[in-house]
Amino acid sequence: MSNVAKAIQKLKSVDYEIFGRVQGVCFRMYAEDQGRKLGVAGWVKNTRQGTVTGQVQGPEDKVDSM
């Protein structure tokens, strides 16, 4: 990818909340690991309601893969 293409690459930010059986099954650790592998930024945490919530930011294609 050329420097010009990198400079005009679209960035994306997504807030999310995951429902279902997501606590006690390493979902948060998996999300963190996948984010590192894809090279995106963000955070993820368990909630008191039994869900997992987070935010992911980065190049549009990488965020979509997440």
Helices and strands as residue ranges (DSSP letters): H 3-7, E 11-18, H 27-38, E 41-46, E 52-59, H 60-65
